[in-house]
Amino acid sequence: MRDDRVLHVERTLAVLTGLVMTVWGLKCTVVAFSGGTFAIPLITWRTDGDFLLGALWVLYVYPMVTAGACLATMMLTGWLLSTFRWSKRAPGHPAQAAVASVSAAGAQQPLPDVVRSGHS
């Protein structure tokens, strides 16, 4: 069963990314159709705007950027969850108990002899 804090982090990041992408995409779509300066970091792209640029923006550019933002958010969420779940695991967690039992069994018993066929 997943931890409630994990679900809270996932949902919060997803909602924040969705809100930012929606506001950014709406502003850039308006700029593409009517003209102005696109809100693209590190790039100053000023346009007079027209129907063809707006259609290109809506059908190609905005979906590609949204997919990239979605992928980046999933990667960030996965990194955050893997970092904090492995380092802060409770002693009673099933995976922690499995690691402890394997360590205890390995420390007390020698490795078994392996008989290879064809070798003496």
C-alpha positions in Angstrom: 0.0 0.0 0.0 1.3 3.4 -0.9 2.0 6.1 1.6 -0.4 9.0 1.8 2.6 11.5 1.6 3.7 9.9 -1.6 0.3 10.4 -3.2 0.2 14.0 -1.9 3.6 14.8 -3.6 2.6 13.2 -6.9 -0.8 15.0 -7.0 0.7 18.3 -6.0 3.4 18.2 -8.7 0.9 17.1 -11.3 -1.5 19.9 -10.5 1.2 22.5 -10.4 2.7 21.4 -13.7 -0.8 21.3 -15.3 -1.6 24.8 -14.1 1.7 26.3 -15.3 1.4 24.6 -18.7 -2.2 25.8 -19.1 -1.4 29.4 -18.4 1.8 29.4 -20.5 0.1 27.6 -23.4 -2.9 30.0 -23.4 -0.6 33.1 -23.4 1.6 31.7 -26.2 -1.5 30.7 -28.2 -2.8 34.2 -28.0 0.6 35.6 -29.0 0.8 33.2 -32.0 -2.6 34.3 -33.3 -2.5 38.0 -32.5 1.2 38.9 -32.2 3.6 39.9 -29.5 6.5 38.3 -27.7 6.4 34.6 -26.8 7.0 33.7 -23.1 9.8 31.3 -23.9 12.7 31.3 -21.4 16.1 32.4 -22.9 14.6 33.2 -26.3 13.2 36.5 -27.4 10.8 35.7 -30.3 8.6 38.6 -31.4 5.9 37.9 -34.0 3.2 39.8 -35.7 1.0 36.7 -35.5 -1.2 35.2 -38.1 -3.6 32.2 -38.6 -0.9 29.9 -39.9 1.5 30.5 -37.0 -1.4 30.1 -34.5 -2.5 26.8 -36.1 1.1 25.5 -36.1 1.5 26.5 -32.5 -1.8 24.8 -31.4 -1.4 21.6 -33.5 2.4 21.0 -33.1 4.5 23.2 -30.8 2.2 23.3 -27.8 1.5 19.5 -27.7 5.2 18.8 -28.0 6.2 21.2 -25.2 3.4 19.8 -23.0 4.6 16.2 -23.5 8.1 17.3 -22.6 6.8 19.0 -19.4 4.8 15.9 -18.6 7.9 13.7 -19.0 10.1 16.0 -17.0 7.5 16.0 -14.2 7.3 12.2 -14.2 11.1 12.0 -14.1 11.3 14.5 -11.2 8.6 12.7 -9.3 10.2 9.4 -9.8 13.6 10.7 -8.6 12.0 12.4 -5.6 10.1 9.3 -4.6 13.0 6.9 -5.1 15.4 9.2 -3.2 13.2 9.7 -0.2 11.6 6.2 0.0 14.9 4.3 0.0 16.6 6.5 2.6 13.6 7.0 5.0 12.2 3.4 5.0 10.7 2.4 8.3 12.3 -0.6 10.1 9.0 -2.6 9.9 8.7 -2.2 6.1 8.6 -5.6 4.3 11.5 -4.8 2.1 13.6 -3.8 5.1 12.8 -7.1 6.9 13.7 -9.0 3.7 17.1 -7.3 3.6 17.7 -8.0 7.3 16.9 -11.7 6.9 19.1 -12.1 3.9 22.0 -10.3 5.7 21.5 -12.4 8.8 21.3 -15.7 6.9 24.4 -14.8 4.8 26.4 -13.8 7.8 25.8 -17.0 9.7 26.1 -19.6 6.9 29.0 -20.2 4.5 28.3 -20.1 0.8 27.4 -23.5 -0.6 29.9 -25.4 -2.8 29.1 -25.3 -6.4 29.8 -28.5 -8.4 30.5 -27.7 -12.1 29.9 -30.4 -14.6 33.0 -31.5 -16.5 35.4 -30.0 -13.9 36.9 -31.8 -11.0 
